C-alpha cells in the first residue's frame, strides 16, 4: 500500500485541486487580469458579422453576373415584397433582416463606389455585442478594426 493512498483515498487529489485553484486566484490577483471583461457571446456576434459580410460579397457577385452591375444598396440584394418575383430592385440574395441593415448584434450599411461597392458591419452596442468593426468591398477581402468606429480599406485583413 502506498503512502499517498493510506487512510483516505483521494485526499491528495482534493488537496492538489484546492492548491491549483488557490494558486490560480493568487496569480490572477497579482497580474490584475480582468475576469469577465469580455461578455459572453461577443465572438459569436463577430463571427456572425464576418459570415454576413461574406454573404453580401457572394450576393454581390451573383447580382453582378445577373444584372451587369453591383447592387447599390442592401435592399437591392434583399427579398421582394409580398412574394413578388426577384428583380434588380430586390434580387432575393440575402435575408430580409440583413437587407434592412441589422442582424446578429451588428448594423450593416453598403454604398456604391465608381468601381464597385463598400460594406461595413458595426457593432450595435460597442463593447457589449462586440469589440470589432468590419469592412469589405468588391475585392472580397474582409478587414477589421478593434475600436468602436467603422473599419476601412486601410485596416488589416482578418485571419
DSSP file (Angstrom, degrees, kcal/mol; ACC not computed):
  #  RESIDUE AA STRUCTURE BP1 BP2  ACC     N-H-->O    O-->H-N    N-H-->O    O-->H-N    TCO  KAPPA ALPHA  PHI   PSI    X-CA   Y-CA   Z-CA
    1    1 A X              0   0    0      0, 0.0     2,-0.1     0, 0.0     5,-0.1   0.000 360.0 360.0 360.0 133.0    0.0    0.0    0.0
    2    2 A X        -     0   0    0      1,-0.1     4,-0.4     3,-0.0     3,-0.3  -0.423 360.0-124.0 -82.9 158.6    1.4    3.4   -1.0
    3    3 A X  S >  S+     0   0    0      1,-0.2     3,-1.0     2,-0.2    -1,-0.1   0.869 109.1  59.3 -67.6 -37.3    1.7    6.3    1.4
    4    4 A X  T 3  S+     0   0    0      1,-0.3     8,-0.4     3,-0.1    -1,-0.2   0.820 111.4  40.4 -63.4 -30.4   -0.3    8.6   -0.8
    5    5 A X  T 3  S+     0   0    0     -3,-0.3    -1,-0.3     4,-0.1    -2,-0.2   0.428  87.0 121.9 -98.6   1.5   -3.3    6.3   -0.6
    6    6 A X  S <  S-     0   0    0     -3,-1.0     2,-1.8    -4,-0.4    -3,-0.0  -0.427  83.0 -11.9 -69.9 134.2   -3.0    5.4    3.1
    7    7 A X  S    S+     0   0    0     -2,-0.2     2,-0.6     4,-0.0    -1,-0.1  -0.525 132.4  36.0  85.8 -75.9   -6.1    6.2    5.2
    8    8 A X  S >  S-     0   0    0     -2,-1.8     3,-1.5    -4,-0.1     4,-0.3  -0.914  76.2-141.4-121.7 106.4   -8.2    8.4    2.9
    9    9 A X  T 3  S+     0   0    0     -2,-0.6    -4,-0.1     1,-0.2    -3,-0.0  -0.403  86.9  19.4 -63.3 138.7   -8.3    7.7   -0.8
   10   10 A X  T 3> S+     0   0    0     -6,-0.1     4,-2.1    -2,-0.1    -1,-0.2   0.429  83.9 119.9  85.8  -0.6   -8.4   10.8   -2.9
   11   11 A X  H <> S+     0   0    0     -3,-1.5     4,-2.6     1,-0.2     5,-0.2   0.925  77.3  48.2 -62.9 -44.4   -7.1   13.2   -0.2
   12   12 A X  H  > S+     0   0    0     -8,-0.4     4,-2.4    -4,-0.3    -1,-0.2   0.856 109.4  53.9 -66.0 -33.5   -4.1   14.2   -2.3
   13   13 A X  H  > S+     0   0    0      2,-0.2     4,-2.1     1,-0.2    -1,-0.2   0.923 110.8  45.0 -65.8 -44.4   -6.3   14.8   -5.3
   14   14 A X  H  X S+     0   0    0     -4,-2.1     4,-2.5     2,-0.2    -2,-0.2   0.914 113.7  49.9 -65.8 -43.8   -8.5   17.2   -3.4
   15   15 A X  H  X S+     0   0    0     -4,-2.6     4,-2.5     1,-0.2    -2,-0.2   0.904 111.4  49.0 -63.0 -40.8   -5.5   19.0   -1.8
   16   16 A X  H  X S+     0   0    0     -4,-2.4     4,-2.4     2,-0.2    -1,-0.2   0.895 111.1  49.9 -65.7 -39.8   -3.9   19.3   -5.2
   17   17 A X  H  X S+     0   0    0     -4,-2.1     4,-2.5     2,-0.2    -2,-0.2   0.922 112.2  47.1 -64.2 -44.9   -7.1   20.7   -6.7
   18   18 A X  H  X S+     0   0    0     -4,-2.5     4,-2.7     2,-0.2     5,-0.2   0.911 112.2  50.6 -62.8 -42.3   -7.5   23.2   -3.9
   19   19 A X  H  X S+     0   0    0     -4,-2.5     4,-2.7    -5,-0.2     5,-0.2   0.914 110.8  49.4 -61.6 -42.5   -3.9   24.2   -4.3
   20   20 A X  H  X S+     0   0    0     -4,-2.4     4,-2.1     2,-0.2    -2,-0.2   0.920 112.6  46.5 -63.0 -45.5   -4.3   24.7   -8.0
   21   21 A X  H  X S+     0   0    0     -4,-2.5     4,-2.2     2,-0.2    -2,-0.2   0.919 114.9  47.0 -63.1 -44.5   -7.5   26.8   -7.5
   22   22 A X  H  X S+     0   0    0     -4,-2.7     4,-2.3     1,-0.2    -2,-0.2   0.917 112.6  48.4 -65.1 -44.2   -5.8   29.0   -4.8
   23   23 A X  H  X S+     0   0    0     -4,-2.7     4,-2.5    -5,-0.2    -1,-0.2   0.874 111.2  51.0 -66.5 -35.9   -2.6   29.5   -6.8
   24   24 A X  H  X S+     0   0    0     -4,-2.1     4,-2.5    -5,-0.2    -1,-0.2   0.917 110.5  49.0 -65.4 -43.2   -4.6   30.5   -9.9
   25   25 A X  H  X S+     0   0    0     -4,-2.2     4,-2.1     2,-0.2    -2,-0.2   0.908 112.8  47.5 -62.6 -42.4   -6.7   33.0   -7.9
   26   26 A X  H  X S+     0   0    0     -4,-2.3     4,-2.6     2,-0.2    -2,-0.2   0.921 111.4  50.8 -65.2 -43.8   -3.5   34.5   -6.4
   27   27 A X  H  X S+     0   0    0     -4,-2.5     4,-2.6     1,-0.2    -2,-0.2   0.916 111.0  48.0 -60.6 -44.2   -1.8   34.7   -9.8
   28   28 A X  H  X>S+     0   0    0     -4,-2.5     5,-1.5     1,-0.2     4,-1.1   0.885 112.1  50.0 -63.9 -38.5   -4.8   36.4  -11.3
   29   29 A X  H  <5S+     0   0    0     -4,-2.1    -2,-0.2     2,-0.2    -1,-0.2   0.905 112.3  47.4 -65.9 -41.1   -4.9   38.9   -8.4
   30   30 A X  H  <5S+     0   0    0     -4,-2.6    -2,-0.2     1,-0.2    -1,-0.2   0.928 117.1  41.7 -65.9 -45.2   -1.2   39.6   -8.8
   31   31 A X  H  <5S-     0   0    0     -4,-2.6    -1,-0.2    -5,-0.2    -2,-0.2   0.627 101.7-137.9 -77.5 -12.6   -1.4   40.1  -12.6
   32   32 A X  T  <5 +     0   0    0     -4,-1.1     2,-0.3    -5,-0.2    -3,-0.2   0.890  33.4 179.3  55.8  43.7   -4.7   42.1  -12.1
   33   33 A X      < -     0   0    0     -5,-1.5     2,-0.7    -6,-0.1    -1,-0.2  -0.600  33.6-115.7 -75.2 131.7   -6.3   40.3  -15.1
   34   34 A X    >   -     0   0    0     -2,-0.3     3,-0.8     2,-0.0     2,-0.5  -0.571  29.1-150.6 -71.4 113.2   -9.8   41.5  -15.7
   35   35 A X  T 3  S+     0   0    0     -2,-0.7    -1,-0.0     1,-0.2    -3,-0.0  -0.727  77.6   4.8 -85.6 126.8  -12.0   38.5  -15.1
   36   36 A X  T 3  S+     0   0    0     -2,-0.5    -1,-0.2     2,-0.1     4,-0.1   0.680  82.7 135.2  77.9  17.2  -15.2   38.5  -17.1
   37   37 A X    <   +     0   0    0     -3,-0.8     2,-0.7     1,-0.1    -2,-0.1   0.894  61.1  66.1 -64.5 -38.5  -14.3   41.7  -19.1
   38   38 A X  S    S-     0   0    0     -4,-0.2    -1,-0.1     1,-0.0     3,-0.1  -0.751  89.3-131.3 -87.5 117.1  -15.5   40.1  -22.3
   39   39 A X    >   -     0   0    0     -2,-0.7     3,-1.6    88,-0.4     2,-0.1  -0.334  33.1 -97.7 -62.6 146.7  -19.2   39.5  -22.3
   40   40 A X  T 3  S+     0   0    0      1,-0.2    -1,-0.1     2,-0.1     0, 0.0  -0.415 107.3  30.1 -65.6 139.9  -20.1   36.0  -23.4
   41   41 A X  T 3> S+     0   0    0     -2,-0.1     4,-2.4    -3,-0.1    -1,-0.2   0.297  77.9 115.4  98.6 -10.2  -21.1   35.9  -27.0
   42   42 A X  H <> S+     0   0    0     -3,-1.6     4,-2.4     1,-0.2     5,-0.2   0.916  81.2  48.8 -61.3 -40.4  -19.0   38.7  -28.4
   43   43 A X  H  > S+     0   0    0      1,-0.2     4,-2.7     2,-0.2    -1,-0.2   0.881 109.2  53.3 -64.5 -36.8  -17.0   36.3  -30.5
   44   44 A X  H  > S+     0   0    0      2,-0.2     4,-2.2     1,-0.2    -2,-0.2   0.918 109.6  47.9 -64.1 -42.6  -20.2   34.7  -31.8
   45   45 A X  H  X S+     0   0    0     -4,-2.4     4,-2.2    84,-0.3    -2,-0.2   0.922 112.9  48.7 -62.1 -43.7  -21.5   38.2  -32.8
   46   46 A X  H  X S+     0   0    0     -4,-2.4     4,-2.2     1,-0.2    -2,-0.2   0.905 110.8  49.5 -65.2 -41.3  -18.2   38.9  -34.6
   47   47 A X  H  X S+     0   0    0     -4,-2.7     4,-2.3     1,-0.2    -1,-0.2   0.890 110.4  51.3 -63.9 -38.0  -18.2   35.6  -36.4
   48   48 A X  H  X S+     0   0    0     -4,-2.2     4,-2.5     2,-0.2    -2,-0.2   0.891 108.0  52.5 -65.2 -39.0  -21.8   36.2  -37.5
   49   49 A X  H  X S+     0   0    0     -4,-2.2     4,-2.4     2,-0.2    -2,-0.2   0.916 109.7  48.3 -63.2 -42.8  -20.8   39.6  -38.8
   50   50 A X  H  X S+     0   0    0     -4,-2.2     4,-2.4     2,-0.2    -2,-0.2   0.922 112.0  49.5 -63.6 -43.2  -18.0   38.1  -40.9
   51   51 A X  H  X S+     0   0    0     -4,-2.3     4,-2.4     1,-0.2    -2,-0.2   0.904 111.1  50.0 -61.6 -40.5  -20.4   35.5  -42.2
   52   52 A X  H  X S+     0   0    0     -4,-2.5     4,-2.2     2,-0.2    -2,-0.2   0.884 110.2  49.0 -68.2 -37.8  -22.9   38.2  -43.1
   53   53 A X  H  X S+     0   0    0     -4,-2.4     4,-2.4     2,-0.2    -1,-0.2   0.894 111.3  50.4 -66.8 -37.7  -20.3   40.3  -44.9
   54   54 A X  H  X S+     0   0    0     -4,-2.4     4,-2.5     2,-0.2    -2,-0.2   0.912 109.2  51.8 -62.5 -41.1  -19.2   37.1  -46.8
   55   55 A X  H  X S+     0   0    0     -4,-2.4     4,-2.5     1,-0.2    -2,-0.2   0.898 108.8  50.4 -61.5 -40.8  -22.8   36.6  -47.7
   56   56 A X  H  X S+     0   0    0     -4,-2.2     4,-2.5     2,-0.2    -2,-0.2   0.918 109.7  51.0 -63.4 -43.5  -23.0   40.2  -49.0
   57   57 A X  H  X S+     0   0    0     -4,-2.4     4,-2.0     2,-0.2    -2,-0.2   0.928 112.1  45.9 -59.8 -45.7  -19.9   39.6  -51.1
   58   58 A X  H  X S+     0   0    0     -4,-2.5     4,-2.4     1,-0.2    -1,-0.2   0.915 112.7  51.0 -63.2 -42.7  -21.4   36.4  -52.6
   59   59 A X  H  X S+     0   0    0     -4,-2.5     4,-3.0     1,-0.2    -2,-0.2   0.888 108.1  52.6 -63.0 -38.5  -24.7   38.1  -53.2
   60   60 A X  H  X S+     0   0    0     -4,-2.5     4,-2.8     2,-0.2    -1,-0.2   0.891 108.4  50.2 -65.4 -38.6  -22.9   41.0  -55.0
   61   61 A X  H  X S+     0   0    0     -4,-2.0     4,-2.4     2,-0.2    -2,-0.2   0.947 113.5  45.5 -63.0 -47.5  -21.1   38.5  -57.3
   62   62 A X  H  X S+     0   0    0     -4,-2.4     4,-1.9     1,-0.2    -2,-0.2   0.925 113.8  49.4 -59.8 -44.8  -24.4   36.8  -58.1
   63   63 A X  H  X S+     0   0    0     -4,-3.0     4,-3.3     1,-0.2     6,-0.4   0.925 110.9  49.8 -61.0 -45.7  -26.1   40.2  -58.6
   64   64 A X  H  X S+     0   0    0     -4,-2.8     4,-2.1     1,-0.2    -1,-0.2   0.909 111.0  49.1 -61.0 -43.5  -23.3   41.4  -60.9
   65   65 A X  H  < S+     0   0    0     -4,-2.4    -1,-0.2    -5,-0.2    -2,-0.2   0.851 118.9  39.2 -64.8 -33.4  -23.4   38.3  -63.0
   66   66 A X  H  < S+     0   0    0     -4,-1.9    -2,-0.2    -5,-0.2    -1,-0.2   0.876 130.8  22.8 -84.9 -39.4  -27.2   38.6  -63.4
   67   67 A X  H  < S-     0   0    0     -4,-3.3    -3,-0.2     2,-0.3    -2,-0.2   0.441  97.6-118.6-114.3  -1.4  -27.7   42.3  -63.8
   68   68 A X  S  < S+     0   0    0     -4,-2.1     2,-0.3    -5,-0.4    -4,-0.2   0.616  86.3  59.3  77.6  11.1  -24.3   43.6  -65.1
   69   69 A X  S    S-     0   0    0     -6,-0.4    -2,-0.3    -9,-0.1     2,-0.2  -0.971  88.5 -92.8-157.8 165.5  -23.6   45.9  -62.2
   70   70 A X        -     0   0    0     -2,-0.3   -10,-0.1     1,-0.1    -9,-0.1  -0.571  50.8 -97.7 -81.0 151.0  -23.2   45.7  -58.4
   71   71 A X        -     0   0    0     -2,-0.2    -1,-0.1     1,-0.1     3,-0.1  -0.385  24.1-145.1 -64.7 145.8  -26.2   46.4  -56.2
   72   72 A X  S    S+     0   0    0      1,-0.1    40,-0.4    40,-0.1     2,-0.3   0.677  76.4  13.2 -87.5 -19.5  -26.4   50.0  -55.0
   73   73 A X  S  > S-     0   0    0     38,-0.1     4,-0.7     1,-0.1     3,-0.5  -0.958  76.8-106.7-150.6 164.8  -27.9   49.1  -51.6
   74   74 A X  H >> S+     0   0    0     -2,-0.3     3,-1.0    36,-0.3     4,-1.0   0.858 116.4  62.4 -62.7 -34.9  -28.6   46.2  -49.3
   75   75 A X  H 34 S+     0   0    0      1,-0.3     3,-0.3     2,-0.2    -1,-0.2   0.830  96.2  58.5 -63.7 -30.3  -32.3   46.4  -50.2
   76   76 A X  H 34 S+     0   0    0     -3,-0.5    15,-2.9     1,-0.2    -1,-0.3   0.771 108.6  46.3 -67.7 -23.7  -31.5   45.6  -53.8
   77   77 A X  H << S+     0   0    0     -3,-1.0    16,-3.2    -4,-0.7    17,-1.6   0.635 102.9  87.2 -88.2 -15.4  -29.9   42.4  -52.6
   78   78 A X  S  < S-     0   0    0     -4,-1.0    14,-3.1    -3,-0.3    17,-0.1  -0.067  89.2 -74.7 -81.2 180.0  -32.9   41.5  -50.3
   79   79 A X        -     0   0    0     15,-0.4    -1,-0.2    12,-0.2    12,-0.2  -0.380  49.6-105.9 -75.3 152.6  -36.1   39.7  -50.9
   80   80 A X    >   -     0   0    0     10,-0.3     3,-0.6     4,-0.3     2,-0.2  -0.376  40.0-101.1 -72.7 156.5  -39.0   41.3  -52.9
   81   81 A X  G >  S+     0   0    0      1,-0.2     3,-1.6     2,-0.1    -1,-0.1  -0.476  96.1   8.2 -76.6 148.5  -42.1   42.5  -51.0
   82   82 A X  G 3  S-     0   0    0      1,-0.3    -1,-0.2    -2,-0.2    -2,-0.0   0.817 126.8 -64.3  53.3  40.9  -45.3   40.4  -51.0
   83   83 A X  G <  S+     0   0    0     -3,-0.6    -1,-0.3     1,-0.1    -2,-0.1   0.777  88.9 160.3  58.2  28.7  -43.8   37.3  -52.6
   84   84 A X    <   -     0   0    0     -3,-1.6    -4,-0.3     1,-0.1     2,-0.2  -0.222  49.2 -82.5 -72.5 171.1  -43.2   39.2  -55.9
   85   85 A X        -     0   0    0      1,-0.1    -1,-0.1    -6,-0.1    -4,-0.1  -0.522  51.3-101.4 -76.4 141.5  -40.7   37.9  -58.4
   86   86 A X        +     0   0    0     -2,-0.2     5,-0.3     5,-0.1     2,-0.2  -0.314  53.6 159.2 -61.4 144.4  -37.0   38.8  -57.8
   87   87 A X  B >   -A   90   0A   0      3,-1.6     3,-0.7   -11,-0.1   -20,-0.1  -0.839  58.4 -76.6-151.2-174.1  -35.6   41.6  -59.9
   88   88 A X  T 3  S+     0   0    0     -2,-0.2     3,-0.3     1,-0.2    -2,-0.1   0.683 128.7  53.9 -69.6 -15.2  -32.8   44.2  -59.9
   89   89 A X  T 3  S+     0   0    0      1,-0.3    -1,-0.2   -18,-0.1   -11,-0.2   0.671 131.0  10.0 -89.8 -18.7  -34.6   46.2  -57.2
   90   90 A X  B <   +A   87   0A   0     -3,-0.7    -3,-1.6   -13,-0.1   -10,-0.3  -0.606  69.2 177.5-159.7  92.2  -34.9   43.2  -54.9
   91   91 A X        -     0   0    0    -15,-2.9   -12,-0.2    -3,-0.3   -14,-0.1   0.514  37.4-129.1 -83.4  -6.8  -32.9   40.2  -56.0
   92   92 A X        +     0   0    0    -14,-3.1   -14,-0.2   -16,-0.1   -13,-0.2   0.914  68.2 126.9  60.1  45.9  -33.7   37.9  -53.1
   93   93 A X        +     0   0    0    -16,-3.2     2,-0.3   -15,-0.1   -15,-0.2   0.596  65.8  35.1-108.0 -16.3  -30.0   37.1  -52.5
   94   94 A X  S    S-     0   0    0    -17,-1.6   -15,-0.4   -20,-0.1    -1,-0.1  -0.928  95.7 -85.6-133.0 159.6  -29.7   37.9  -48.8
   95   95 A X     >  -     0   0    0     -2,-0.3     4,-2.2   -17,-0.1     5,-0.2  -0.231  38.0-114.9 -64.0 154.5  -32.2   37.5  -45.8
   96   96 A X  H  > S+     0   0    0      1,-0.2     4,-1.2     2,-0.2     5,-0.1   0.897 113.8  54.5 -56.1 -46.2  -34.7   40.2  -45.2
   97   97 A X  H  4>S+     0   0    0      1,-0.2     5,-1.6     2,-0.2     3,-0.4   0.909 110.8  45.6 -58.6 -43.8  -33.2   41.2  -41.8
   98   98 A X  H >45S+     0   0    0      1,-0.2     3,-1.6     2,-0.2    -1,-0.2   0.880 107.8  57.1 -67.3 -38.2  -29.8   41.7  -43.3
   99   99 A X  H 3<5S+     0   0    0     -4,-2.2    -1,-0.2     1,-0.3    -2,-0.2   0.739 103.4  55.6 -66.1 -20.6  -31.2   43.7  -46.2
  100  100 A X  T 3<5S-     0   0    0     -4,-1.2    -1,-0.3    -3,-0.4    -2,-0.2   0.469 121.3-109.2 -90.0  -2.9  -32.8   46.1  -43.7
  101  101 A X  T < 5S+     0   0    0     -3,-1.6     7,-2.5    -4,-0.2     2,-0.4   0.589  85.2  89.6  94.9  10.9  -29.3   46.7  -42.1
  102  102 A X  E   < +B  107   0B   0     -5,-1.6     2,-0.3     5,-0.2     5,-0.2  -0.979  39.1 139.6-145.3 130.0  -29.5   44.9  -38.8
  103  103 A X  E >   -B  106   0B   0      3,-2.3     3,-1.5    -2,-0.4   -51,-0.1  -0.888  63.8  -3.4-168.2 136.2  -28.6   41.4  -37.8
  104  104 A X  T 3  S-     0   0    0     -2,-0.3   -55,-0.2     1,-0.3   -56,-0.1   0.851 127.2 -46.2  51.8  47.3  -26.9   39.5  -35.0
  105  105 A X  T 3  S+     0   0    0      1,-0.2    19,-2.8    18,-0.1    20,-0.5   0.550 118.5 100.3  79.8   6.9  -25.8   42.5  -33.0
  106  106 A X  E <   -BC 103 123B   0     -3,-1.5    -3,-2.3    17,-0.3     2,-0.5  -0.910  62.6-138.7-126.4 152.9  -24.4   44.4  -35.9
  107  107 A X  E     -BC 102 122B   0     15,-3.2    15,-2.7    -2,-0.3     2,-0.4  -0.936  25.2-158.0-106.1 132.8  -25.6   47.3  -38.1
  108  108 A X  E     + C   0 121B   0     -7,-2.5     2,-0.3    -2,-0.5    13,-0.2  -0.884  14.7 173.8-115.1 140.8  -24.8   46.9  -41.8
  109  109 A X  E     - C   0 120B   0     11,-1.8    11,-2.7    -2,-0.4     2,-0.4  -0.992   6.2-171.3-142.2 152.3  -24.5   49.5  -44.5
  110  110 A X  E     - C   0 119B   0     -2,-0.3     2,-0.3     9,-0.2   -36,-0.3  -0.998   3.8-178.0-141.5 141.3  -23.5   49.4  -48.1
  111  111 A X  E     - C   0 118B   0      7,-2.4     7,-2.4    -2,-0.4     2,-0.2  -0.981  27.4-110.2-140.9 155.6  -22.8   52.0  -50.7
  112  112 A X  E     - C   0 117B   0    -40,-0.4     5,-0.3    -2,-0.3     2,-0.3  -0.520  28.3-169.7 -81.7 148.4  -21.8   52.1  -54.3
  113  113 A X  E >   - C   0 116B   0      3,-2.1     3,-0.6    -2,-0.2     5,-0.0  -0.842  41.4 -99.0-126.7 167.8  -18.4   53.3  -55.5
  114  114 A X  T 3  S+     0   0    0     -2,-0.3    -2,-0.0     1,-0.2     3,-0.0   0.836 124.9  32.5 -57.2 -31.3  -17.2   54.1  -59.0
  115  115 A X  T 3  S-     0   0    0      2,-0.0    -1,-0.2    -3,-0.0     2,-0.2   0.482 135.0 -55.1-104.8  -3.9  -15.6   50.6  -59.2
  116  116 A X  E <  S-C  113   0B   0     -3,-0.6    -3,-2.1   -46,-0.0     2,-0.3  -0.666  74.0 -57.4 171.4-114.9  -17.9   48.6  -57.1
  117  117 A X  E     -C  112   0B   0     -5,-0.3    21,-1.0    -2,-0.2     2,-0.4  -0.976  25.0-141.3-158.1 163.2  -19.2   48.8  -53.5
  118  118 A X  E     -CD 111 137B   0     -7,-2.4    -7,-2.4    -2,-0.3     2,-0.4  -0.980  16.3-168.8-129.3 147.7  -18.2   49.0  -49.9
  119  119 A X  E     -CD 110 136B   0     17,-2.7    17,-2.2    -2,-0.4     2,-0.4  -1.000   1.3-166.3-137.8 138.1  -19.9   47.4  -47.0
  120  120 A X  E     -CD 109 135B   0    -11,-2.7   -11,-1.8    -2,-0.4     2,-0.4  -0.926  10.8-161.7-123.1 148.2  -19.5   47.9  -43.2
  121  121 A X  E     +CD 108 134B   0     13,-2.3    13,-2.7    -2,-0.4     2,-0.4  -0.979  18.6 179.8-125.9 116.2  -20.6   45.9  -40.2
  122  122 A X  E     -C  107   0B   0    -15,-2.7   -15,-3.2    -2,-0.4    11,-0.1  -0.945  34.6-102.5-119.8 137.7  -20.5   48.0  -37.0
  123  123 A X  E     -C  106   0B   0     -2,-0.4     3,-0.5   -17,-0.2   -17,-0.3  -0.274  20.1-140.5 -57.8 138.2  -21.5   46.7  -33.5
  124  124 A X  S    S+     0   0    0    -19,-2.8     2,-0.4     1,-0.3    -1,-0.1   0.896  99.3  17.7 -64.5 -39.2  -24.9   47.9  -32.4
  125  125 A X  S >>>S-     0   0    0    -20,-0.5     4,-2.2     5,-0.0     3,-2.2  -0.811  92.0-137.7-136.3  92.1  -23.6   48.4  -28.9
  126  126 A X  B 345S+g  130   0C   0     -3,-0.5     5,-0.2    -2,-0.4    22,-0.1  -0.173  86.9  15.9 -56.3 141.0  -19.8   48.5  -28.9
  127  127 A X  T 345S+     0   0    0      3,-2.7   -88,-0.4     1,-0.1    -1,-0.3   0.226 126.8  58.9  76.9 -10.6  -18.1   46.6  -26.0
  128  128 A X  T <45S+     0   0    0     -3,-2.2    -2,-0.2     2,-0.4    -1,-0.1   0.782 117.9  19.4-107.8 -60.6  -21.4   44.8  -25.3
  129  129 A X  T  <5S-     0   0    0     -4,-2.2   -84,-0.3     1,-0.3     2,-0.3   0.844 137.1 -24.3 -79.9 -32.1  -22.3   42.9  -28.5
  130  130 A X  B   < -g  126   0C   0     -5,-0.7    -3,-2.7   -85,-0.1    -2,-0.4  -0.980  40.7-140.2-168.7 168.6  -18.8   43.1  -30.0
  131  131 A X  S    S+     0   0    0     -2,-0.3     2,-0.4    -5,-0.2    -5,-0.1   0.355  78.9  70.4-120.8   1.5  -15.5   45.0  -30.0
  132  132 A X        -     0   0    0     14,-0.2     2,-0.3    16,-0.1    14,-0.2  -0.937  59.0-153.3-124.8 146.3  -14.6   44.9  -33.7
  133  133 A X  E     - E   0 145B   0     12,-2.3    12,-2.3    -2,-0.4     2,-0.3  -0.832  19.0-149.3-108.0 154.0  -16.0   46.6  -36.7
  134  134 A X  E     -DE 121 144B   0    -13,-2.7   -13,-2.3    -2,-0.3    17,-0.3  -0.893  11.6-170.3-128.7 155.3  -15.6   45.0  -40.2
  135  135 A X  E     +DE 120 143B   0      8,-2.1     8,-3.1    -2,-0.3     2,-0.3  -0.989   8.5 167.5-141.3 145.2  -15.3   46.3  -43.8
  136  136 A X  E     +D  119   0B   0    -17,-2.2   -17,-2.7    -2,-0.3     2,-0.2  -0.967   3.9 177.4-149.4 167.2  -15.4   44.7  -47.2
  137  137 A X  E >   -D  118   0B   0      4,-0.5     3,-2.5    -2,-0.3   -19,-0.2  -0.790  57.5 -57.4-151.6-165.5  -15.6   45.7  -50.8
  138  138 A X  T 3  S+     0   0    0    -21,-1.0   -20,-0.1     1,-0.3   -22,-0.0   0.617 123.8  69.7 -64.5 -11.4  -15.6   44.2  -54.3
  139  139 A X  T 3  S-     0   0    0      2,-0.2    -1,-0.3     1,-0.0     3,-0.1   0.635 102.0-133.1 -76.1 -13.1  -12.2   42.7  -53.7
  140  140 A X    <   +     0   0    0     -3,-2.5     2,-0.4     1,-0.3    -2,-0.1   0.560  60.1 137.3  68.9  12.0  -14.0   40.3  -51.2
  141  141 A X        -     0   0    0     -4,-0.1     2,-0.5    16,-0.0    -4,-0.5  -0.755  45.8-146.6 -85.7 131.1  -11.3   40.9  -48.6
  142  142 A X        -     0   0    0     -2,-0.4    16,-2.4    -6,-0.2     2,-0.3  -0.880  17.5-170.9-102.4 129.3  -12.8   41.4  -45.1
  143  143 A X  E     -EF 135 157B   0     -8,-3.1    -8,-2.1    -2,-0.5     2,-0.3  -0.789   3.8-153.4-117.0 158.0  -10.9   43.8  -42.8
  144  144 A X  E     -E  134   0B   0     12,-2.3    12,-0.4    -2,-0.3     2,-0.4  -0.952   9.6-159.3-136.8 155.5  -11.4   44.6  -39.1
  145  145 A X  E     -E  133   0B   0    -12,-2.3   -12,-2.3    -2,-0.3     2,-0.8  -1.000  16.0-145.2-132.5 130.5  -10.8   47.4  -36.6
  146  146 A X  S    S+     0   0    0     -2,-0.4     2,-0.3   -14,-0.2   -14,-0.2  -0.261  74.6  77.6 -89.8  47.2  -10.5   46.8  -32.9
  147  147 A X  S    S-     0   0    0     -2,-0.8     2,-1.3     2,-0.3   -14,-0.2  -0.932  93.9 -97.1-145.2 169.3  -12.2   50.1  -32.0
  148  148 A X  S    S+     0   0    0     -2,-0.3     2,-0.3   -16,-0.1   -22,-0.1  -0.302  94.0  84.6 -88.0  52.7  -15.7   51.5  -31.8
  149  149 A X  S    S-     0   0    0     -2,-1.3    -2,-0.3    -4,-0.1   -16,-0.2  -0.978  90.9 -78.2-146.6 155.8  -15.5   53.1  -35.2
  150  150 A X        -     0   0    0     -2,-0.3   -15,-0.1     1,-0.1     2,-0.1  -0.200  44.6-125.5 -58.8 141.8  -16.1   51.9  -38.7
  151  151 A X        -     0   0    0    -17,-0.3     2,-0.3   -30,-0.2   -17,-0.1  -0.381  30.2-168.0 -77.9 163.5  -13.4   49.8  -40.4
  152  152 A X    >   -     0   0    0    -17,-0.1     3,-1.7    -8,-0.1   -17,-0.1  -0.829  42.0 -83.4-143.6-178.6  -12.0   50.8  -43.7
  153  153 A X  T 3  S+     0   0    0      1,-0.3     4,-0.0    -2,-0.3   -16,-0.0   0.686 122.5  63.6 -63.4 -18.5   -9.8   49.6  -46.6
  154  154 A X  T 3  S+     0   0    0      2,-0.1    -1,-0.3   -11,-0.0     2,-0.1   0.583  85.4  93.2 -83.2 -11.0   -6.8   50.8  -44.6
  155  155 A X  S <  S-     0   0    0     -3,-1.7   -10,-0.1     1,-0.1    -4,-0.0  -0.401  86.6 -89.8 -82.9 160.3   -7.4   48.3  -41.7
  156  156 A X        -     0   0    0    -12,-0.4   -12,-2.3     1,-0.1    -1,-0.1  -0.297  41.2-105.8 -70.6 152.4   -5.8   44.8  -41.6
  157  157 A X  B     -F  143   0B   0    -14,-0.2   -14,-0.3     1,-0.1     2,-0.2  -0.394  38.9-106.8 -68.4 151.2   -7.4   41.7  -43.2
  158  158 A X              0   0    0    -16,-2.4   -16,-0.1     1,-0.1    -1,-0.1  -0.513 360.0 360.0 -76.4 152.7   -9.0   39.2  -40.8
  159  159 A X              0   0    0     -2,-0.2    -1,-0.1     0, 0.0    -2,-0.0   0.373 360.0 360.0-107.2 360.0   -7.1   36.0  -40.3
